[in-house]
Amino acid sequence: MTWQGARVLALGYKNLGELQAKDIRELKRGSVECDLTFAGFVIISCPLKATSRNAIKEIQHASHHTVMITGDNPLTACHVAQELKLTRKQTLVLTASGDNSGEEQMWCWQSLDKTTTLPLVPDGGVKKLKQNFDLCVTGEAFPLLQSNGPLSKSLSLLWPVVKVYARVAPKQK
């Protein structure tokens, strides 16, 4: 459903017993949001506003560089970007591979349908990425793009090329 621009939310609940309003306000988010009982999914359709396409087209025709920065899931964000004609080519998402068991994460570019995978800096560099694909970066990958490691020069060239920034936290915007 996220492929089609919908938002999918998981619902869960937890019996907290009888608490006073004061006690509820003092609860820590982490203690409330753990050990929940799964209650199902809610799928919310969020169609584009009728004026959105024309507004984006007008901005683009005025020679402004347009990008999308959203807290949405990359699948939802990339679908909306395609609907708005912000992206026109196959979109690759900067993705962390491997597990989170303490080993250093490996990063790669992966298509939304996972049929295409390219190394972080492919042969031909950023130029090849820009020519053949539209790019999406998540908030999780921001530290990688801001790092001072051996690839920092190549990675710094990505900022102006990225069309969609997804799962971006408010503080990152």
LUMVOVO-151170 format. One record per residue: residue number from 0; residue in one letter; chain; y, x, z of N, C-alpha, C in turn. Coordinates in nm, 2 decimals, always signed. Layout:
BEGIN
> resi | resn | chain | n_Y | n_X | n_Z | ca_Y | ca_X | ca_Z | c_Y | c_X | c_Z
> NUM | A | A | Y | X | Z | Y | X | Z | Y | X | Z
...
//
This chain:
BEGIN
> resi | resn | chain | n_Y | n_X | n_Z | ca_Y | ca_X | ca_Z | c_Y | c_X | c_Z
> 0 | M | A | -0.12 | +0.08 | +0.00 | +0.00 | +0.00 | +0.00 | +0.13 | +0.09 | +0.00
> 1 | T | A | +0.12 | +0.20 | +0.07 | +0.24 | +0.29 | +0.07 | +0.27 | +0.34 | -0.07
> 2 | W | A | +0.17 | +0.35 | -0.16 | +0.19 | +0.39 | -0.30 | +0.28 | +0.29 | -0.37
> 3 | Q | A | +0.28 | +0.17 | -0.32 | +0.36 | +0.06 | -0.39 | +0.49 | +0.04 | -0.31
> 4 | G | A | +0.53 | +0.13 | -0.22 | +0.66 | +0.11 | -0.15 | +0.65 | +0.04 | -0.03
> 5 | A | A | +0.53 | -0.01 | +0.02 | +0.52 | -0.09 | +0.14 | +0.52 | +0.01 | +0.26
> 6 | R | A | +0.56 | -0.05 | +0.37 | +0.55 | +0.03 | +0.50 | +0.43 | -0.03 | +0.57
> 7 | V | A | +0.34 | +0.06 | +0.62 | +0.22 | +0.01 | +0.69 | +0.23 | +0.06 | +0.84
> 8 | L | A | +0.23 | -0.03 | +0.93 | +0.24 | +0.00 | +1.07 | +0.11 | -0.03 | +1.14
> 9 | A | A | +0.06 | +0.05 | +1.23 | -0.05 | +0.03 | +1.31 | +0.00 | -0.04 | +1.44
> 10 | L | A | -0.07 | -0.14 | +1.49 | -0.03 | -0.21 | +1.61 | -0.14 | -0.18 | +1.72
> 11 | G | A | -0.09 | -0.16 | +1.84 | -0.17 | -0.13 | +1.95 | -0.11 | -0.19 | +2.08
> 12 | Y | A | -0.19 | -0.21 | +2.18 | -0.14 | -0.26 | +2.30 | -0.21 | -0.20 | +2.42
> 13 | K | A | -0.15 | -0.22 | +2.54 | -0.20 | -0.16 | +2.66 | -0.16 | -0.25 | +2.78
> 14 | N | A | -0.24 | -0.28 | +2.87 | -0.21 | -0.36 | +2.98 | -0.15 | -0.27 | +3.09
> 15 | L | A | -0.02 | -0.29 | +3.12 | +0.04 | -0.21 | +3.22 | +0.05 | -0.27 | +3.36
> 16 | G | A | -0.01 | -0.39 | +3.37 | -0.01 | -0.46 | +3.50 | +0.12 | -0.53 | +3.52
> 17 | E | A | +0.15 | -0.57 | +3.64 | +0.28 | -0.63 | +3.67 | +0.38 | -0.53 | +3.72
> 18 | L | A | +0.48 | -0.51 | +3.64 | +0.58 | -0.41 | +3.67 | +0.72 | -0.48 | +3.67
> 19 | Q | A | +0.81 | -0.43 | +3.75 | +0.95 | -0.47 | +3.75 | +1.02 | -0.41 | +3.64
> 20 | A | A | +1.13 | -0.46 | +3.60 | +1.21 | -0.41 | +3.49 | +1.25 | -0.26 | +3.52
> 21 | K | A | +1.29 | -0.23 | +3.64 | +1.32 | -0.10 | +3.68 | +1.21 | +0.00 | +3.66
> 22 | D | A | +1.09 | -0.04 | +3.70 | +0.97 | +0.04 | +3.68 | +0.94 | +0.07 | +3.53
> 23 | I | A | +0.96 | -0.03 | +3.45 | +0.94 | -0.02 | +3.31 | +1.03 | +0.08 | +3.25
> 24 | R | A | +1.16 | +0.08 | +3.29 | +1.26 | +0.17 | +3.23 | +1.23 | +0.31 | +3.27
> 25 | E | A | +1.16 | +0.33 | +3.38 | +1.13 | +0.47 | +3.43 | +1.00 | +0.53 | +3.37
> 26 | L | A | +0.93 | +0.44 | +3.29 | +0.80 | +0.49 | +3.23 | +0.84 | +0.59 | +3.12
> 27 | K | A | +0.76 | +0.70 | +3.11 | +0.77 | +0.80 | +3.00 | +0.70 | +0.74 | +2.88
> 28 | R | A | +0.77 | +0.77 | +2.77 | +0.71 | +0.72 | +2.64 | +0.57 | +0.77 | +2.62
> 29 | G | A | +0.54 | +0.89 | +2.64 | +0.41 | +0.95 | +2.62 | +0.30 | +0.88 | +2.70
> 30 | S | A | +0.34 | +0.83 | +2.82 | +0.24 | +0.77 | +2.91 | +0.21 | +0.62 | +2.86
> 31 | V | A | +0.31 | +0.56 | +2.80 | +0.30 | +0.43 | +2.75 | +0.22 | +0.43 | +2.61
> 32 | E | A | +0.25 | +0.53 | +2.53 | +0.19 | +0.53 | +2.40 | +0.06 | +0.60 | +2.38
> 33 | C | A | -0.02 | +0.61 | +2.49 | -0.15 | +0.67 | +2.48 | -0.25 | +0.57 | +2.53
> 34 | D | A | -0.38 | +0.59 | +2.49 | -0.49 | +0.50 | +2.53 | -0.46 | +0.36 | +2.49
> 35 | L | A | -0.41 | +0.33 | +2.38 | -0.38 | +0.20 | +2.33 | -0.51 | +0.14 | +2.27
> 36 | T | A | -0.52 | +0.00 | +2.27 | -0.62 | -0.07 | +2.20 | -0.57 | -0.11 | +2.07
> 37 | F | A | -0.64 | -0.07 | +1.96 | -0.60 | -0.10 | +1.83 | -0.60 | -0.25 | +1.80
> 38 | A | A | -0.49 | -0.30 | +1.75 | -0.48 | -0.45 | +1.72 | -0.47 | -0.48 | +1.58
> 39 | G | A | -0.46 | -0.39 | +1.49 | -0.45 | -0.41 | +1.34 | -0.34 | -0.35 | +1.28
> 40 | F | A | -0.32 | -0.38 | +1.15 | -0.21 | -0.33 | +1.07 | -0.11 | -0.44 | +1.03
> 41 | V | A | +0.01 | -0.40 | +1.01 | +0.11 | -0.49 | +0.95 | +0.16 | -0.42 | +0.83
> 42 | I | A | +0.16 | -0.49 | +0.72 | +0.21 | -0.44 | +0.59 | +0.35 | -0.51 | +0.56
> 43 | I | A | +0.45 | -0.43 | +0.55 | +0.58 | -0.49 | +0.53 | +0.63 | -0.44 | +0.39
> 44 | S | A | +0.66 | -0.54 | +0.31 | +0.71 | -0.52 | +0.18 | +0.86 | -0.51 | +0.19
> 45 | C | A | +0.92 | -0.40 | +0.13 | +1.06 | -0.38 | +0.13 | +1.11 | -0.36 | -0.01
> 46 | P | A | +1.13 | -0.47 | -0.08 | +1.17 | -0.45 | -0.22 | +1.32 | -0.39 | -0.23
> 47 | L | A | +1.34 | -0.33 | -0.34 | +1.48 | -0.27 | -0.36 | +1.58 | -0.38 | -0.36
> 48 | K | A | +1.70 | -0.35 | -0.31 | +1.81 | -0.44 | -0.33 | +1.84 | -0.45 | -0.48
> 49 | A | A | +1.89 | -0.57 | -0.52 | +1.92 | -0.59 | -0.66 | +2.02 | -0.49 | -0.71
> 50 | T | A | +2.11 | -0.44 | -0.63 | +2.22 | -0.35 | -0.67 | +2.18 | -0.20 | -0.66
> 51 | S | A | +2.07 | -0.17 | -0.61 | +2.04 | -0.03 | -0.58 | +2.02 | +0.05 | -0.71
> 52 | R | A | +1.95 | +0.00 | -0.81 | +1.93 | +0.08 | -0.93 | +2.07 | +0.11 | -1.00
> 53 | N | A | +2.15 | +0.01 | -1.01 | +2.28 | +0.03 | -1.07 | +2.37 | +0.13 | -0.99
> 54 | A | A | +2.36 | +0.12 | -0.86 | +2.44 | +0.21 | -0.78 | +2.40 | +0.35 | -0.80
> 55 | I | A | +2.27 | +0.38 | -0.80 | +2.22 | +0.51 | -0.82 | +2.26 | +0.56 | -0.96
> 56 | K | A | +2.24 | +0.47 | -1.06 | +2.27 | +0.51 | -1.20 | +2.42 | +0.55 | -1.21
> 57 | E | A | +2.50 | +0.47 | -1.15 | +2.65 | +0.50 | -1.15 | +2.68 | +0.64 | -1.09
> 58 | I | A | +2.61 | +0.67 | -0.98 | +2.63 | +0.80 | -0.91 | +2.59 | +0.91 | -1.00
> 59 | Q | A | +2.47 | +0.89 | -1.07 | +2.42 | +1.00 | -1.15 | +2.51 | +1.01 | -1.28
> 60 | H | A | +2.56 | +0.91 | -1.33 | +2.65 | +0.92 | -1.45 | +2.78 | +0.98 | -1.42
> 61 | A | A | +2.82 | +0.98 | -1.29 | +2.94 | +1.05 | -1.25 | +2.92 | +1.20 | -1.22
> 62 | S | A | +2.80 | +1.25 | -1.27 | +2.76 | +1.39 | -1.26 | +2.74 | +1.44 | -1.11
> 63 | H | A | +2.70 | +1.34 | -1.03 | +2.66 | +1.38 | -0.89 | +2.51 | +1.41 | -0.88
> 64 | H | A | +2.48 | +1.51 | -0.81 | +2.34 | +1.55 | -0.78 | +2.28 | +1.45 | -0.68
> 65 | T | A | +2.18 | +1.37 | -0.71 | +2.13 | +1.28 | -0.61 | +1.99 | +1.32 | -0.56
> 66 | V | A | +1.98 | +1.30 | -0.43 | +1.85 | +1.32 | -0.37 | +1.83 | +1.21 | -0.27
> 67 | M | A | +1.70 | +1.19 | -0.23 | +1.67 | +1.09 | -0.12 | +1.63 | +1.16 | +0.00
> 68 | I | A | +1.69 | +1.12 | +0.11 | +1.65 | +1.17 | +0.25 | +1.62 | +1.05 | +0.33
> 69 | T | A | +1.49 | +1.05 | +0.38 | +1.44 | +0.93 | +0.45 | +1.34 | +0.96 | +0.55
> 70 | G | A | +1.33 | +0.88 | +0.65 | +1.22 | +0.89 | +0.75 | +1.09 | +0.84 | +0.70
> 71 | D | A | +1.09 | +0.78 | +0.59 | +0.96 | +0.71 | +0.54 | +0.86 | +0.81 | +0.50
> 72 | N | A | +0.73 | +0.76 | +0.50 | +0.62 | +0.84 | +0.45 | +0.64 | +0.89 | +0.31
> 73 | P | A | +0.59 | +1.01 | +0.28 | +0.61 | +1.06 | +0.14 | +0.57 | +0.97 | +0.03
> 74 | L | A | +0.46 | +0.89 | +0.05 | +0.41 | +0.80 | -0.06 | +0.51 | +0.69 | -0.08
> 75 | T | A | +0.56 | +0.63 | +0.03 | +0.66 | +0.53 | +0.02 | +0.79 | +0.58 | -0.05
> 76 | A | A | +0.83 | +0.69 | +0.01 | +0.96 | +0.75 | -0.04 | +0.95 | +0.79 | -0.19
> 77 | C | A | +0.84 | +0.85 | -0.23 | +0.83 | +0.89 | -0.37 | +0.82 | +0.76 | -0.46
> 78 | H | A | +0.76 | +0.66 | -0.42 | +0.75 | +0.53 | -0.49 | +0.89 | +0.48 | -0.51
> 79 | V | A | +0.97 | +0.47 | -0.41 | +1.11 | +0.42 | -0.42 | +1.19 | +0.51 | -0.51
> 80 | A | A | +1.17 | +0.65 | -0.49 | +1.25 | +0.74 | -0.58 | +1.22 | +0.72 | -0.73
> 81 | Q | A | +1.09 | +0.69 | -0.76 | +1.05 | +0.66 | -0.89 | +1.11 | +0.53 | -0.94
> 82 | E | A | +1.11 | +0.43 | -0.86 | +1.17 | +0.30 | -0.89 | +1.32 | +0.31 | -0.92
> 83 | L | A | +1.39 | +0.40 | -0.85 | +1.53 | +0.43 | -0.87 | +1.57 | +0.53 | -0.97
> 84 | K | A | +1.46 | +0.58 | -1.04 | +1.48 | +0.68 | -1.14 | +1.53 | +0.81 | -1.09
> 85 | L | A | +1.51 | +0.84 | -0.96 | +1.55 | +0.97 | -0.90 | +1.45 | +1.07 | -0.95
> 86 | T | A | +1.32 | +1.03 | -0.96 | +1.22 | +1.12 | -1.01 | +1.16 | +1.06 | -1.14
> 87 | R | A | +1.12 | +1.14 | -1.23 | +1.07 | +1.10 | -1.36 | +0.94 | +1.17 | -1.40
> 88 | K | A | +0.92 | +1.28 | -1.34 | +0.79 | +1.36 | -1.37 | +0.69 | +1.34 | -1.25
> 89 | Q | A | +0.58 | +1.40 | -1.27 | +0.48 | +1.39 | -1.16 | +0.54 | +1.46 | -1.04
> 90 | T | A | +0.53 | +1.40 | -0.92 | +0.59 | +1.45 | -0.80 | +0.48 | +1.53 | -0.72
> 91 | L | A | +0.52 | +1.64 | -0.67 | +0.44 | +1.72 | -0.58 | +0.50 | +1.72 | -0.44
> 92 | V | A | +0.42 | +1.72 | -0.34 | +0.46 | +1.72 | -0.20 | +0.42 | +1.85 | -0.14
> 93 | L | A | +0.51 | +1.91 | -0.07 | +0.48 | +2.04 | +0.00 | +0.40 | +2.00 | +0.12
> 94 | T | A | +0.27 | +2.04 | +0.12 | +0.17 | +2.00 | +0.22 | +0.11 | +2.11 | +0.30
> 95 | A | A | +0.09 | +2.09 | +0.42 | +0.02 | +2.19 | +0.51 | -0.13 | +2.16 | +0.50
> 96 | S | A | -0.20 | +2.27 | +0.47 | -0.35 | +2.26 | +0.46 | -0.41 | +2.32 | +0.58
> 97 | G | A | -0.54 | +2.30 | +0.61 | -0.60 | +2.35 | +0.72 | -0.58 | +2.26 | +0.84
> 98 | D | A | -0.65 | +2.30 | +0.95 | -0.63 | +2.22 | +1.07 | -0.53 | +2.28 | +1.17
> 99 | N | A | -0.50 | +2.21 | +1.27 | -0.40 | +2.26 | +1.37 | -0.46 | +2.33 | +1.49
> 100 | S | A | -0.57 | +2.40 | +1.47 | -0.64 | +2.46 | +1.58 | -0.58 | +2.60 | +1.62
> 101 | G | A | -0.46 | +2.62 | +1.59 | -0.39 | +2.74 | +1.63 | -0.38 | +2.84 | +1.52
> 102 | E | A | -0.47 | +2.82 | +1.41 | -0.45 | +2.92 | +1.30 | -0.33 | +2.88 | +1.22
> 103 | E | A | -0.28 | +2.99 | +1.16 | -0.15 | +2.97 | +1.08 | -0.18 | +2.87 | +0.96
> 104 | Q | A | -0.09 | +2.77 | +0.95 | -0.10 | +2.68 | +0.84 | -0.08 | +2.74 | +0.71
> 105 | M | A | -0.15 | +2.70 | +0.61 | -0.13 | +2.74 | +0.47 | -0.06 | +2.62 | +0.40
> 106 | W | A | +0.04 | +2.65 | +0.32 | +0.12 | +2.55 | +0.25 | +0.09 | +2.55 | +0.10
> 107 | C | A | +0.09 | +2.43 | +0.04 | +0.07 | +2.42 | -0.10 | +0.14 | +2.30 | -0.15
> 108 | W | A | +0.15 | +2.29 | -0.28 | +0.21 | +2.17 | -0.35 | +0.10 | +2.08 | -0.39
> 109 | Q | A | +0.11 | +1.95 | -0.36 | +0.00 | +1.86 | -0.39 | +0.05 | +1.74 | -0.45
> 110 | S | A | -0.01 | +1.69 | -0.56 | +0.03 | +1.56 | -0.62 | +0.00 | +1.45 | -0.52
> 111 | L | A | +0.07 | +1.34 | -0.54 | +0.05 | +1.22 | -0.45 | -0.09 | +1.17 | -0.46
> 112 | D | A | -0.16 | +1.18 | -0.57 | -0.30 | +1.13 | -0.59 | -0.40 | +1.24 | -0.56
> 113 | K | A | -0.34 | +1.36 | -0.52 | -0.43 | +1.48 | -0.48 | -0.51 | +1.54 | -0.59
> 114 | T | A | -0.47 | +1.51 | -0.72 | -0.55 | +1.57 | -0.83 | -0.49 | +1.70 | -0.87
> 115 | T | A | -0.37 | +1.73 | -0.83 | -0.31 | +1.86 | -0.87 | -0.27 | +1.93 | -0.74
> 116 | T | A | -0.31 | +2.06 | -0.73 | -0.27 | +2.14 | -0.62 | -0.22 | +2.28 | -0.67
> 117 | L | A | -0.11 | +2.32 | -0.63 | -0.05 | +2.45 | -0.67 | -0.02 | +2.53 | -0.54
> 118 | P | A | -0.02 | +2.66 | -0.55 | +0.02 | +2.75 | -0.44 | +0.17 | +2.73 | -0.41
> 119 | L | A | +0.20 | +2.77 | -0.29 | +0.34 | +2.75 | -0.24 | +0.44 | +2.81 | -0.35
> 120 | V | A | +0.42 | +2.93 | -0.39 | +0.50 | +2.99 | -0.50 | +0.40 | +3.02 | -0.61
> 121 | P | A | +0.39 | +2.93 | -0.71 | +0.30 | +2.95 | -0.82 | +0.35 | +3.06 | -0.92
> 122 | D | A | +0.26 | +3.10 | -1.00 | +0.29 | +3.19 | -1.11 | +0.41 | +3.12 | -1.19
> 123 | G | A | +0.51 | +3.20 | -1.21 | +0.63 | +3.14 | -1.28 | +0.73 | +3.10 | -1.18
> 124 | G | A | +0.70 | +3.10 | -1.05 | +0.79 | +3.07 | -0.94 | +0.85 | +2.93 | -0.94
> 125 | V | A | +0.97 | +2.92 | -0.88 | +1.04 | +2.79 | -0.87 | +1.07 | +2.73 | -1.00
> 126 | K | A | +1.10 | +2.82 | -1.10 | +1.14 | +2.77 | -1.23 | +1.03 | +2.69 | -1.29
> 127 | K | A | +0.90 | +2.73 | -1.28 | +0.79 | +2.65 | -1.33 | +0.78 | +2.52 | -1.26
> 128 | L | A | +0.79 | +2.52 | -1.13 | +0.79 | +2.40 | -1.05 | +0.89 | +2.30 | -1.10
> 129 | K | A | +1.02 | +2.35 | -1.12 | +1.13 | +2.26 | -1.16 | +1.11 | +2.21 | -1.30
> 130 | Q | A | +1.05 | +2.29 | -1.39 | +1.03 | +2.24 | -1.53 | +0.93 | +2.13 | -1.54
> 131 | N | A | +0.82 | +2.14 | -1.46 | +0.71 | +2.06 | -1.48 | +0.69 | +1.94 | -1.38
> 132 | F | A | +0.76 | +1.95 | -1.26 | +0.74 | +1.86 | -1.16 | +0.87 | +1.82 | -1.09
> 133 | D | A | +0.87 | +1.70 | -1.02 | +0.97 | +1.67 | -0.92 | +0.91 | +1.70 | -0.79
> 134 | L | A | +0.99 | +1.74 | -0.69 | +0.94 | +1.79 | -0.57 | +0.98 | +1.70 | -0.45
> 135 | C | A | +0.89 | +1.69 | -0.35 | +0.92 | +1.62 | -0.23 | +0.88 | +1.72 | -0.11
> 136 | V | A | +0.97 | +1.72 | -0.01 | +0.95 | +1.81 | +0.10 | +0.96 | +1.72 | +0.23
> 137 | T | A | +0.87 | +1.74 | +0.32 | +0.87 | +1.66 | +0.45 | +0.95 | +1.74 | +0.55
> 138 | G | A | +0.99 | +1.66 | +0.66 | +1.06 | +1.73 | +0.77 | +0.98 | +1.83 | +0.83
> 139 | E | A | +0.84 | +1.82 | +0.83 | +0.75 | +1.91 | +0.89 | +0.77 | +2.05 | +0.82
> 140 | A | A | +0.80 | +2.05 | +0.69 | +0.81 | +2.17 | +0.61 | +0.95 | +2.24 | +0.62
> 141 | F | A | +1.05 | +2.18 | +0.68 | +1.18 | +2.24 | +0.69 | +1.18 | +2.38 | +0.75
> 142 | P | A | +1.11 | +2.40 | +0.86 | +1.11 | +2.54 | +0.92 | +1.05 | +2.64 | +0.82
> 143 | L | A | +0.96 | +2.60 | +0.74 | +0.90 | +2.69 | +0.64 | +1.01 | +2.73 | +0.54
> 144 | L | A | +1.09 | +2.64 | +0.49 | +1.19 | +2.67 | +0.39 | +1.31 | +2.74 | +0.45
> 145 | Q | A | +1.32 | +2.74 | +0.58 | +1.43 | +2.81 | +0.65 | +1.39 | +2.94 | +0.71
> 146 | S | A | +1.26 | +2.98 | +0.69 | +1.21 | +3.10 | +0.75 | +1.27 | +3.22 | +0.68
> 147 | N | A | +1.25 | +3.33 | +0.75 | +1.30 | +3.46 | +0.70 | +1.18 | +3.55 | +0.66
> 148 | G | A | +1.07 | +3.49 | +0.63 | +0.95 | +3.57 | +0.59 | +0.96 | +3.63 | +0.45
> 149 | P | A | +0.85 | +3.69 | +0.41 | +0.85 | +3.76 | +0.28 | +0.88 | +3.66 | +0.16
> 150 | L | A | +0.86 | +3.53 | +0.18 | +0.88 | +3.44 | +0.06 | +1.02 | +3.37 | +0.08
> 151 | S | A | +1.10 | +3.42 | +0.17 | +1.22 | +3.34 | +0.20 | +1.32 | +3.33 | +0.08
> 152 | K | A | +1.32 | +3.44 | +0.00 | +1.41 | +3.43 | -0.12 | +1.37 | +3.32 | -0.22
> 153 | S | A | +1.24 | +3.32 | -0.25 | +1.18 | +3.22 | -0.34 | +1.20 | +3.08 | -0.28
> 154 | L | A | +1.17 | +3.07 | -0.15 | +1.17 | +2.94 | -0.09 | +1.32 | +2.88 | -0.08
> 155 | S | A | +1.41 | +2.97 | -0.06 | +1.55 | +2.92 | -0.06 | +1.60 | +2.86 | -0.19
> 156 | L | A | +1.53 | +2.90 | -0.30 | +1.57 | +2.84 | -0.43 | +1.52 | +2.70 | -0.44
> 157 | L | A | +1.43 | +2.65 | -0.35 | +1.38 | +2.52 | -0.36 | +1.48 | +2.41 | -0.32
> 158 | W | A | +1.57 | +2.44 | -0.22 | +1.66 | +2.34 | -0.17 | +1.73 | +2.26 | -0.28
> 159 | P | A | +1.79 | +2.32 | -0.38 | +1.86 | +2.24 | -0.48 | +1.77 | +2.17 | -0.58
> 160 | V | A | +1.64 | +2.20 | -0.58 | +1.54 | +2.15 | -0.67 | +1.47 | +2.02 | -0.62
> 161 | V | A | +1.46 | +2.01 | -0.49 | +1.39 | +1.90 | -0.43 | +1.46 | +1.77 | -0.45
> 162 | K | A | +1.39 | +1.67 | -0.49 | +1.45 | +1.54 | -0.52 | +1.43 | +1.44 | -0.40
> 163 | V | A | +1.32 | +1.46 | -0.32 | +1.29 | +1.37 | -0.21 | +1.26 | +1.44 | -0.09
> 164 | Y | A | +1.33 | +1.41 | +0.02 | +1.30 | +1.46 | +0.15 | +1.24 | +1.34 | +0.23
> 165 | A | A | +1.12 | +1.35 | +0.27 | +1.05 | +1.24 | +0.34 | +1.01 | +1.28 | +0.48
> 166 | R | A | +0.99 | +1.18 | +0.57 | +0.95 | +1.20 | +0.71 | +1.05 | +1.29 | +0.77
> 167 | V | A | +1.17 | +1.27 | +0.74 | +1.28 | +1.36 | +0.80 | +1.33 | +1.29 | +0.93
> 168 | A | A | +1.33 | +1.36 | +1.04 | +1.38 | +1.31 | +1.16 | +1.53 | +1.29 | +1.16
> 169 | P | A | +1.59 | +1.20 | +1.24 | +1.73 | +1.19 | +1.24 | +1.81 | +1.32 | +1.27
> 170 | K | A | +1.76 | +1.40 | +1.35 | +1.83 | +1.53 | +1.38 | +1.82 | +1.62 | +1.27
> 171 | Q | A | +1.73 | +1.61 | +1.18 | +1.72 | +1.70 | +1.06 | +1.81 | +1.65 | +0.95
> 172 | K | A | +1.85 | +1.53 | +0.95 | +1.94 | +1.47 | +0.84 | +2.08 | +1.53 | +0.86
//
